[in-house]
Amino acid sequence: MEHKRLSYLLMAAGAVAAAGLSAVFLGILPALGGEMREMYPEMAGWYWPALICLWVIFALYMTAMAFYFAICRRIGKDRSFCRENERALFRISQALFCAAGLWLLGAGAWLMPNGLMGPMWLYLILMALASGAMGCLAYALARLIGRAVALQEENSLTI
């Protein structure tokens, strides 16, 4: 029963995170982009490419969330250490690494036209670092789960 409770708590936390991501990527950032067009008229041509890039990053984050929810469901079924969770964590890390690359691409594109290095540039770099760090954590957890599964399989053979 403890596994089910933990699974529900993890899913609730994931739902809050997914709602927050949706609000930011589908509401706040497009509105902020509209204001940025007015503040930086020389960058107005970058509005749609930047918005599309943000939506791709959002899709990568939501893909990672889908794998996260699959892991939560398996935890609820008392299947914490299984190959499926190892693969899901590896896919999460791939999605987050791709998102980090896109954030860096955005930071480079922001610098190119006029060499603007304001708070937006710093925000893009911080998002790339955060995505990369979370990708590293997911990859490390995938490796850890993989080793745990191997030990579990080895122990079940010796019994």
Secondary structure, DSSP 8 states (H G I E B T S, - for coil): -HHHHHHHHHHHHHHHHHHHHHHIIIIIHHHHHHHHHHH-GGGGGGHHHHHHHHHHHHHHHHHHHHHHHHHHHHHHTT--SSHHHHHHHHHHHHHHHHHHHHHHHHHHHHHTTT---SHHHHHHHHHHHHHHHHHHHHHHHHHHHHHHHHHHHHHHHH-
